Amino acid sequence: MNGCLGDQRLVLTYYREGPATDRAHVGACLGCAARYQRLVRDLERIAHVLEEAPPVAVIRARPRVVWRRALAVAAALAAVVLVGGLEGRMWRESLSWVRPQPDASETEAFLKEVSAVLSVTGERPGPELAMDAPLLDPADGLEREATDEWPDGPRLDM
Amino acid sequence: MRALTAIPPWQAQYEGLYRAHSARVGRLCRLLLNDPQEAEEVAQEVFVKLAQAYPGADRTMAWGLWLTRVAVNACHDRRRSTWWQWRRLRGGGIEDVEVADRGPTPERAALSEEARGQIWTVFRQLPRRQREVFILRHLEGCSTQEAAEALGLTPGSVKRHLFRAVHQLRKGLGGNS
């Protein structure tokens, strides 16, 4: 039959929470009526069982739940401590990357190497070149370039 | 010679309330706490609170619902207490409980021991809210609105918890929808 009730609506009908149409449907539909009867029977059985004292086996099985919770909490705490420790260690290592310690001997060796290479190729060290170079007039330089470019210039004028 | 003092009228009413609700509150605490000894202690605490609140309170109040709400809160407090969790962990006193065999009632005969144990196991494994809603709505006969007020939930939430609890319990029973 169309419009058969789902499980939730059937349960709500049992507790008189659903609309009146659902109740009317349960009265008219054989399938839903059968499911409703099974629901009523099951809930009555459950109520009878819960009104009595629990079996001893169930009482004894309880501490396991507490153990499981305690283990879960301990595992979570251990994970937090582990992650925190790793994070702290990485942070300390990153500090040494950001601020490397100056090594004077390495710097000195590097400068000596550079000096040796420069002296082998015959070039004078940069600072000396800069100090010994004559001060040139920019205009003078241009004039000399012009004469070098047209060495026979005055002859053409003749 | 000392004159006899008359019992105040509120005390007689209090005793009437105790007689009417003590068994119900005791069962409610047993279902919420799972431990008969603890449940008995909490039920006594609930009636001590009633004795403290009753003399100056409105007599027309719905005391049954008040007792339910106080019992639920007292069980919450007891479950949260570290001492009780430690005691549960140690299992002190729980194994010593003797369960009286009341003989094969028709209901017991209809269900095997295994099925009963299965229902209890599923009931114990229900989330706290689902268990509370099922107890109040199905076993205590509270309306959805009363259960919602007692547990601090919305009526819609009560309906959802109730359906899930029924679904889980029926699965434990091996029932079909």
Interface residues (C-beta under 8 A of the other chain):
Chain A: D7 Q8 L10 V11 L12 Y15 E17 R35 R38 L39 R41 D42 L43 R45 I46 A47 H48 V49 L50 E51 E52 A53 P54 P55 V56 A57 V58 I59 R60 A61 R62 P63 V65 V66 W67 A70
Chain B: R27 L31 N34 P36 Q85 R88 L89 R90 G91 I94 E95 V97 V99 A100 R102 E107 R108 A110 L111 E113 A115 R116 G117 I119 W120 T121 F123 R124 Q125 R137 H138 L139 T144 K159 L162 F163 V166 H167 L169 R170 L173 G175 N176 S177
